[in-house]
């Protein structure tokens, strides 16, 4: 009888140990699956560096006077805080004014024009400091990593349009597309890197800027 009890105790211990081992293994497999799924979620087909967002932006013409003033502020600040090797302080731009989303530009309308660039369209974009670091929600891009025209949207209405790097596309084609966008929605291009403000309804201004 005593021997039977001992055997039963040993069997119970083995069953408990086996059950715990299976739980641990299943959790590990689940964690691995979650990790893989997480990686898939941020896997994009085009990338823009986070510092490029809004550096070359396309915005409503109503912001013209504000942009001129802000460009002057940036220039003055840069001159005062440049020590020969870098800047001693950081300037935060004023972001007031009419937002692009107020134009009610539909994603389908913008895509129709941008397709004339004849470059690859990407519906999954990532950002950060390196490709696939984080997903850029509701963002489409035309071009390639680091060099493309991007826009994001909310409920099928375009929120922001910006350019990262330089598109690998024929100059005349780019000029034509930018001009069509500018004319259709009365837009400007503001390049905060070079402090150039371009009226996209004016083909000559665009040509001078692009070339």
C-alpha positions as CSV (number, residue, x, y, z in Angstrom):
1,X,0.0,0.0,0.0
2,X,2.8,2.3,0.9
3,X,4.6,1.6,-2.3
4,X,1.4,2.4,-4.3
5,X,1.1,5.8,-2.6
6,X,4.7,6.6,-3.4
7,X,4.2,5.7,-7.0
8,X,1.0,7.8,-7.2
9,X,2.9,10.8,-5.7
10,X,5.7,10.4,-8.3
11,X,3.2,10.2,-11.1
12,X,1.4,13.4,-10.0
13,X,4.7,15.3,-9.7
14,X,5.7,14.2,-13.2
15,X,2.3,15.2,-14.7
16,X,2.6,18.6,-13.0
17,X,6.1,19.1,-14.3
18,X,5.1,18.1,-17.8
19,X,2.1,20.4,-17.8
20,X,4.3,23.4,-16.6
21,X,6.9,22.6,-19.3
22,X,4.2,22.7,-22.0
23,X,2.8,26.0,-20.8
24,X,6.3,27.5,-20.9
25,X,6.9,26.2,-24.4
26,X,3.6,27.4,-25.7
27,X,4.3,30.9,-24.2
28,X,7.7,31.0,-25.9
29,X,6.1,30.0,-29.2
30,X,3.4,32.6,-28.7
31,X,6.0,35.3,-28.0
32,X,8.0,34.4,-31.0
33,X,4.9,34.5,-33.2
34,X,4.0,37.9,-31.7
35,X,7.5,39.2,-32.5
36,X,7.3,38.0,-36.1
37,X,3.9,39.6,-36.5
38,X,5.2,42.8,-35.0
39,X,8.0,42.8,-37.5
40,X,5.6,42.3,-40.3
41,X,3.4,45.3,-39.1
42,X,6.3,47.8,-39.5
43,X,7.7,46.3,-42.7
44,X,7.4,49.0,-45.3
45,X,8.3,49.5,-49.0
46,X,9.5,53.1,-48.8
47,X,11.2,55.1,-46.1
48,X,11.7,58.7,-45.2
49,X,14.0,60.0,-42.4
50,X,12.0,61.5,-39.5
51,X,13.9,64.8,-39.9
52,X,12.6,65.1,-43.5
53,X,9.0,65.4,-42.5
54,X,7.8,68.9,-43.4
55,X,11.2,70.1,-44.3
56,X,10.1,70.5,-47.9
57,X,6.3,71.0,-47.5
58,X,3.4,71.8,-49.8
59,X,0.8,74.0,-48.2
60,X,-2.0,76.5,-49.0
61,X,-1.2,79.8,-50.6
62,X,-2.9,81.7,-47.8
63,X,0.2,81.1,-45.7
64,X,2.4,83.2,-48.0
65,X,3.0,86.2,-45.7
66,X,3.5,84.0,-42.6
67,X,6.1,81.8,-44.4
68,X,8.1,84.9,-45.6
69,X,8.2,86.2,-42.0
70,X,9.1,82.7,-40.6
71,X,11.9,82.3,-43.2
72,X,13.3,85.6,-42.1
73,X,13.2,84.5,-38.5
74,X,14.9,81.2,-39.3
75,X,17.7,83.0,-41.2
76,X,18.2,85.5,-38.4
77,X,18.3,82.8,-35.8
78,X,20.7,80.7,-37.8
79,X,23.1,83.6,-38.2
80,X,23.1,84.4,-34.5
81,X,23.5,80.9,-33.3
82,X,26.1,79.5,-35.8
83,X,29.5,79.2,-34.1
84,X,31.5,78.1,-37.2
85,X,31.1,74.4,-36.6
86,X,27.4,74.0,-35.8
87,X,24.4,75.7,-34.1
88,X,24.4,76.5,-30.5
89,X,20.6,76.4,-30.2
90,X,17.6,74.9,-32.0
91,X,14.8,76.9,-33.6
92,X,11.2,75.7,-33.4
93,X,9.2,76.9,-36.4
94,X,5.8,78.5,-36.0
95,X,3.2,76.0,-37.4
96,X,0.1,78.3,-37.3
97,X,-1.9,79.2,-40.4
98,X,-4.2,77.4,-42.8
99,X,-3.7,73.7,-42.7
100,X,-3.6,71.6,-46.0
101,X,-6.4,69.4,-44.8
102,X,-8.7,72.5,-45.1
103,X,-8.4,72.1,-48.9
104,X,-10.3,68.8,-48.6
105,X,-8.0,67.1,-51.1
106,X,-9.2,63.5,-51.7
107,X,-6.5,60.8,-51.7
108,X,-7.8,59.4,-55.0
109,X,-7.5,62.9,-56.6
110,X,-3.9,63.4,-55.5
111,X,-3.0,59.8,-56.5
112,X,-4.3,60.4,-60.0
113,X,-2.0,63.4,-60.5
114,X,1.0,61.8,-58.8
115,X,0.8,58.7,-60.9
116,X,2.0,60.9,-63.8
117,X,5.4,61.0,-62.2
118,X,5.8,57.4,-63.5
119,X,7.6,56.2,-60.4
120,X,6.7,53.4,-58.0
121,X,3.8,54.1,-55.7
122,X,4.1,52.7,-52.1
123,X,1.1,52.3,-49.7
124,X,3.2,51.2,-46.7
125,X,5.8,53.7,-45.5
126,X,8.1,53.7,-42.5
127,X,10.1,56.4,-40.8
128,X,12.6,57.0,-38.0
129,X,16.3,57.1,-38.4
130,X,16.6,53.9,-40.4
131,X,14.2,51.9,-42.7
132,X,11.5,49.8,-41.0
133,X,12.0,51.4,-37.6
134,X,8.4,52.5,-37.2
135,X,5.3,52.5,-39.3
136,X,4.2,55.9,-40.7
137,X,0.4,55.6,-40.3
138,X,-1.8,56.3,-43.3
139,X,1.1,57.4,-45.5
140,X,1.7,56.9,-49.2
141,X,4.9,57.6,-51.0
142,X,6.1,57.9,-54.6
143,X,9.8,57.1,-55.3
144,X,12.3,55.2,-53.3
145,X,13.9,55.2,-49.8
146,X,15.1,58.6,-48.7
147,X,14.0,60.1,-52.1
148,X,10.3,60.5,-52.6
149,X,7.1,62.6,-52.5
150,X,5.0,61.6,-49.6
151,X,1.5,62.4,-48.2
152,X,-0.5,61.3,-45.2
153,X,-4.2,61.4,-44.8
154,X,-7.1,61.1,-42.4
155,X,-10.4,59.6,-43.5
156,X,-9.5,59.9,-47.2
157,X,-8.6,63.6,-46.9
158,X,-4.9,64.6,-47.4
159,X,-3.3,66.1,-44.3
160,X,0.3,66.8,-45.3
161,X,2.4,66.6,-48.5
162,X,6.2,66.7,-48.3
163,X,9.3,65.8,-50.3
164,X,12.3,63.9,-49.0
165,X,15.6,64.0,-50.8
166,X,15.3,64.3,-54.6
167,X,13.0,62.2,-56.8
168,X,14.7,60.2,-59.5
169,X,12.3,61.5,-62.2
170,X,12.6,63.6,-65.3
171,X,12.6,67.3,-64.4
172,X,9.9,68.3,-66.9
173,X,7.6,65.6,-65.5
174,X,8.2,66.8,-61.9
175,X,7.7,70.4,-62.9
176,X,4.4,69.5,-64.6
177,X,3.1,67.5,-61.7
178,X,4.0,70.1,-59.1
179,X,2.4,72.8,-61.3
180,X,-0.8,70.8,-61.7
181,X,-1.1,70.3,-57.9
182,X,-0.4,73.9,-57.2
183,X,-2.9,75.2,-59.8
184,X,-5.7,72.8,-58.8
185,X,-5.5,73.6,-55.1
186,X,-3.7,76.9,-55.0
187,X,-0.6,75.7,-53.2
188,X,3.0,76.7,-52.3
189,X,6.1,74.7,-51.8
190,X,8.3,75.8,-48.8
191,X,11.8,74.4,-48.7
192,X,13.0,75.0,-45.1
193,X,16.5,73.7,-46.0
194,X,17.2,76.4,-48.5
195,X,14.6,78.9,-47.3
196,X,13.0,79.0,-50.8
197,X,9.3,79.7,-51.2
198,X,7.8,78.6,-54.5
199,X,4.4,79.4,-55.9
200,X,3.4,76.1,-57.5
201,X,1.0,77.9,-59.9
202,X,4.1,79.5,-61.5
203,X,6.0,77.1,-63.8
204,X,9.0,79.3,-64.1
205,X,9.5,79.4,-60.4
206,X,9.2,75.7,-60.2
207,X,11.7,75.2,-63.1
208,X,14.2,77.5,-61.4
209,X,13.8,75.6,-58.1
210,X,14.0,72.1,-59.6
211,X,16.9,72.8,-62.0
